[in-house]
Amino acid sequence: MKAKVIFVLLFIICSCFIIGCGASKDGSSAQKQWKHFKIDLNAEEIKKVVSLQDDLEIDTKLNTLIIGANLTDNKMSFLIIGDENDPTSRLYPWEQICKGLQDYLLSYTGPRKIKL
């Protein structure tokens, strides 16, 4: 009896994991539509990280950035460097970054882009 219960629980857990992994692959096109998201950019995207910091006039260059974007209100769209809930994080107008970087951030897909 215990073996059956354990088997059923393992089956349910594995099924949820498989379904969850499949959903993230299919969701890449949906990620491009998000208007409120966070991306952890790191050294793999170093050129984009440096370009973004140049556009935002950040003097001390960072190797990694936590980028948040809230584009839900066209009048108050912003980009944030750091965590949205951290009062020391800096806000920048979305329009301050060049169109190429805006497009890059919007079209970015992968596990490091999180919907907020």
N, C-alpha and C positions, 0 to 999 in steps of 0.2 A: 504494500500500500504506500509506504514512504517513497519507494522508488518511483511509483507512478506520479506522485505529487511533485517530486523533484524533477522528473522528466517534463511534466506539463509546465512547470515554472520556467525551466530552461528553454523550452520551446517558445513560450510567450516572450521571454526576454530576447532571445535570438531573433524572433520574428520582428519585434519592435525595432531592434538594431538594424536589421536588413531594410525594413521599410524606411526608417529614418535616413539611412545612407542613400538609398535610391531617390528619396525626395530631394536631397540636397543637390544631386546631379541634375535632375530635371528642373530645379529651381533657378539655374544660372540665368536664364532669360528673364525670370521674374526679378532677380537682383538688380537688373538694369533699370527697372521701373521704380525702385524704392526712392522715396523722397526724404527719408529720415534714416540714416545709417551711420555705422562706424566702420573704419578700416584700420587695421594695424599694418602700416607700411614699414618695411624693414630694409636691410641692405640689398635684398634682391631687387628692389625697385629704386636703387640709390639715385639714379638720374632724375626720376620723378620726385623723390624726396627733396633733393637739392633744388630742383626747379620750383617746387612748391614753396620752399623756404625763401627763395629769391623773390618770388612774387609777393610773399607776405612780409618781405623786408625783415626777416629774422637773421640777425647778425651771427649769433653763435649757432653753428650748424649742428643738428642732431642726427644720429645714425638711424634712429627709429622714431616714428611719429604715430600717435593715435589720432586719426583724423575723424572728426564727426561732422556730419552735414545735416542741416535741417532745411529742406527746401519746400516744406509744406505750405508756407505763406510766401507768395511771390514778392511781397513788399518787404519782408524781413528774412530773406534767405541768408543763412550764415554758415560758415565753416568754423570749426573749433579745433584747436590743437590741445589735446588732452581729453580728459573725461568730462562729459557734460555736467556731471554732478560735483566736480571739483571747482570751487570758486576761484582758484588761481589759474585755471585754464583760460586761454586767450581766445576771444571771438573775433572773427574777421568777416567782412561782407563777402558773400559768394562772388560778387562781381570783381573782387580784387584779384582773383586768380585768372589766368589767361584761359581762353576758350578751350585750348588743347588739354589743359589739366582738368578743367571742368568735365570735358568729355571722358577723359581717362577715369576719373573718379566715379562718374555715373555708370560707365560701362564695365568697371572692374567687377569681376566675379571670382568667387572662391570662398574657401572657409574662413578667411580673415575679414570678410565683409559681413557685418551683422546688422540685421534690421532692428531699429530702435522704435 
